[in-house]
Amino acid sequence: MTQPNVSLVTANLSGAWARAGSDDLGYGAGNFYRPFSVFSVLTLTLLAMLVVATFVWNLLVLLTILRVRTFHRVPHNLVASMAISDVMVAALVMPLSLVHELNGRLWKLGRVLCQVWISFDVLCCTASIWNVTAIALDRYWSITRHLEYTLKTRKRISNVMIALTWLLSSVISLSPLFGWGETYSEEGMECQVSQEPSYTIFSTFGAFYLPLCVVLFVYWKIYKAAKFRIGSCKTNTITPMAEVKETSRQPQMVFTVRHATVTFQTDGDTWREQKEKKAALMVGILIGVFVLCWIPFFLTELIIPLCHCDIPPIWKSIFLWLGYSNSFFNPLIYTAFNKNYNNALRNLFSRQR
């Protein structure tokens, strides 16, 4: 009599655990992520390739800046800070996030490693976002205030921006360790950013919404300034016409100015106009990719704790990895608009061969 009951209870518990496991994976509808299915293997392979590519590409940018002496100045120190944050995302955050996905979004590595992972996640991603903002601000000042924004001033301001970037990122990431919310739940085997509403508002605004407002305002000003300057330089009028008289004794030029007016149309953009157009385009693409990558994640991060609602875990994973992919796109965008980086990278590979 006892044995069948025990077997029945065991079978029921096993079935309940299996159902709970599939629900925790968040792919219950149609069992989206079946273990070892073709789709799951392909997805995890692509994510692993994204981790490796993000690490390698940002590391190459760092090595290029370190090896080439001409890159040891502004704005390359801002790019180096961005590359450091993105390398840390690829090395310290994305691999553990991949393990988290492999375990069906269940955390089996303990409280300490959970806290370390979440802290580095918030630190590195916030620093990456603010580094993009710092680069946009540097481009804005170099375009709109190029006479007063001297090399010395630019270097001082860029160092201040880098220090503030990492300081603010550290404050946001370390706050939960001092009691502002909880990141680990042993019962539910959950490891996530603190869901305390006050911390959610502080962290999302400090890490995303504030820099988002800054970069959108900056790009609008860059576009407006570049458009005004290019439009004002289309037609130029000058009024000297010189008649040259040469003396036979001394090889000198004597100019007599007559009243005349010459109007000319510039056939092409000047070097500075081309540089400003390129900078405006680069900043625009950098900001556009940044917004597209991060806005789905931060919208859900802000709304879910405040409304006490939830979304399927599969969408959480998509939004999270879409945000991580911004660390892959950052060096690609910046180097694509800088011939010096392309040449330096080619020289780096040619020397190794």
N, C-alpha and C positions, 0 to 999 in steps of 0.2 A: 504493500500500500504506500509506503514512504517513497520507494524508489521512483515510481512513475510521476509522483508529485514533484520530486526534486528535478527530474528530467524536464517536466513541463515548465517549471519556473525558470530553469536554465535556458530553455529554448525561447521563452518569452523575453528574458533579459537580453539574450543575444540578438533577437530580432529588434528589440527596442534600441539597443546600442547601434545596430547597423543603420536603423532609420535615423537615429540622432546623428551618426557620423555623416550620412549623406546630407542631412539638413545643415550641419555645421560647415560642410564643404560649400554650401550655398548653391549647389547645382542640382537641387532635387528635382526640378522640373525637367524631366527627360534625362536625369542623371548626366548633366552637361559634361562633367569631368570624370568619366569612368576611369578607374585605375588602369593604367597602361593602354588606354585607348589611343588610337592614332592621333586624334585631336589634342589630347592632353600631352602626349610625347612631343608633338610638333610645337605646341605652345610653350612648353617648358624649355625646349631646345632654343627657340627664338629668344626667350627671356635670358637664357644663359649667354647666348651670343651678344645680346644687348649689354649685359654686364661686362663682358670681356672687351667689347668694342668701346664702351664708354671709358673704361680704365685705360686702355692702350692709347686712345686718341688724346685724352687729356694729359696723359703722361708724356706723350710726344710734344705737346705744346709746352709743357713745363721744361722739358729737356732743351727744346729750341731756345726758350728765353734764357735759360742758364748758360748755354754754350755761346750764344751770339751776343757780343758785347754791346752792340747798338740797341739791343732790346732791354738793356738794364736802365730803363727810364720810363717816364709816363708816356703813353697810357699802358705800357706793357706790364707794369706792376699790378694794375687793376685786372688785366687779363690773367696774370699769374695767380692772383688771389682767387679769381673765378675758377681757374683750372684746379687749384688745390682743393677747393670745396667740392668740385665735381669728381675729382679723383677719390676723395674720401667717401662720397656717395657710392661710387662704384666698388670701393674696396671694403668699406665697413658696414654699409647699409643694404645694398642690393643683394649680396649673397645670403644674408640672414633672412631677408624678405623672400627670397626664392625658396629657402628651406621652409619658411612659414607656409608658402603656397603648396609645397610638396606634402606637408602634413595636413592639408585641408583647412588652412587658416587656424589650426590648433597649435598652441605654443607648448612645446615639450622640453624646453631648455632651461627652465627655472626662472625665478624672480630676478636674480642679479643680472643675468644675461639679457633678460627682457628690458630691464631698466637701462642697461648700457646701450642696447640696440635702439630703443625709442629716443634716448638722449642724443645719440649720434645722428639718427634720422632727422630729428627736428633741427639740430645744430647745422648739419651740412646742407640740408635743403634750404633752410632760411638764409644761410650765408650765400648760397648760390643765387638765390633770388635777389638779395640785396647787392651782390656784386654786379648783376645785370643792371640794377638801378644806378649803381655808381658809374658804370661805363656810359650809360645814357646821359647822366648828368655831366660827365667829363666832355662828351661830344657836344652837348648843348652849350657849355661855356666856351669851348674852343671855337665854335662856329659863331656864336653871337657876341663874344667878348674877346676876340682873338688878339686885340692890341693890349688890353690890360691883363689878360690871362696868360702871363708869361710862364716860362719853363719853371722858374723857381716857385711861383705861386701855384702852378699846376701840380708840382711835386708835393708841396705841403698839403694842399687840399686833398689830393688822392690818398696820401698816407693817413690823413684824418678819417676819410671815408672808409678805408680798409679797417682801421682800428674800431670805428663805430659799428661796422658791419659784423665783425666777429664778437664784439662786446654784446650787442643786442641779441645776436643769435645764441650766445651762451646763456644770457638771462632767460630767454624764452625756453630753451631746451632743459635747463637745470631746475627750473621752478617746481616741477612735479616731485623732484627728489627731496624737496624741503617741505612736502606736505600739501602741495596744491593739486589735489586730485590723486588718483591711483592709475597706474599703467598696467598692472598685472592682476589677473583674477585666477587663483589656483583652482577654484571649483569649476569654472567654465573653460579653463585652459586658454584664456584670452590674454593677448598682449597688444595693447593699442595705446594711442595717445590719450592722455587724461581727458575724460568726458565731463569734467566739472564745468558747468556753464560759464562761470566767470573766467576760468582759464581758457576755455574755447574762444571766447570773445577776444581776450588779450592776445592769445597766440595767433589766431587767424588774421586779426587786424595787423599785428606786429610783423608777421611773417609774409603776408600776401597783400591784403587790401590796401595798406598804407603804401608799400612800394608800387602797387598797381596804379594808384592815383598819381604818384610821382612820375612814373614812366609815361603814362598817357599824357599828362600835362607837358612833360619835357618834349615828347615827340611832336605834339601839336605846335609847341613853340619853335622847335627845330624846323619843321615843315614850313611854318609861316615865315621864319627868318630867311630860310634858303630860297623860298619862292619870291620874297620881296627883293632880295639881293640880286637874284638872277634876272628878275624882271627889270630892275633899275639899271642893269648893265647891258641891256640889249642894244640900245642906241646911244652913241657917244658923239659929241660935237667938240671939235677942237678948232682953234683959230690961229695957228701959225702957218705961214707959208714962207719958206726961206729961199732967198736967192744967194747963191754962193759965188764969192769973188776970190780968186786965187791970186796971190802976188808971186812974181817970178823969183823974188830974192829969198823969201822965207817960206818954209813949208807949213803955213798956218791957214786956218779957215776963218773967213770973215763972213758973218751972217747978217743980212739986212732983212728985217721983217717988214713985209708989205701987208696992207689990209686985205685980207682974204679969209674966207671961211670954207672949211672942208668938213663935210659930214660923212661918216663912214658907218657901215653896219658890220658888227663882228661876225665873222664866218663861223666861229666855233667858240666853245666856252674856254675861259681862262683856266689856268692850272688850279687856282683856288676854287673856282666855281665847280670844277670837276671833282675836286676833293670833298667839297661840301655836299654835292649830290651823292657821292659814294658813301659818305659818313651818314647822311640822312637815310639812305636806302638800307645800309647795314643795321643802323639802330632800329629802323622800322621793322625789318624782318626779325631781328633779335627779340624785340618786344612782342611782335605778333605771335611768334612761336612760344614765347614764355607764357603769354595769356592763354593760348589754346591748350598748352600742356597742363597748366596748373589750375585753371578756373573750375573745371568739373570737380576736382578733388576738394578744393577749399570751399566751394558752395555746399557740398555734402557735409564737410567737417563742421561748418557753421550751423547748418540747418538741423542736422540729426540730433545733437545733444540738446538744442533749444526746444525742439518740438516733440522730443521723446519718441521719434519715429525711427524707422529703419529702412534700408534698401537691401536687395539681395547681395550677398557677399561677392558674387561674381562681378558686379558693377563696382564694388569697393576695390577689388583687385585691378580692374581695368583703369579706374581713375588714378589709383596709386602708381601703377607702372607707367601710365601716360605722363604723370608728373616726373617720375624718375627719368624718363626719356629726354626731358629738357636738358639734363646734364650731358647727354650724348650730342644734342643739336648745337649747344653753345659753342664748342670749339670749331665745329664744322662751319657755322655761320661766320664766325670771326675770321678764320683763316681763309675762307672763300673770298673775302673782300680785301685781303691783304697780300699783295704779291711778295712782299718781303718774307712772310711766313712760308709761303709756298716754295720760294727759292731756298730758304734755310732748311726746310724739311727735305728737299731734294738733295741738298749738299750733305745733310746728316746721313741719309741712306747711301749716297754714293761713297762717302768716306768709309762707311762700314763694309761696303763691298770691296 
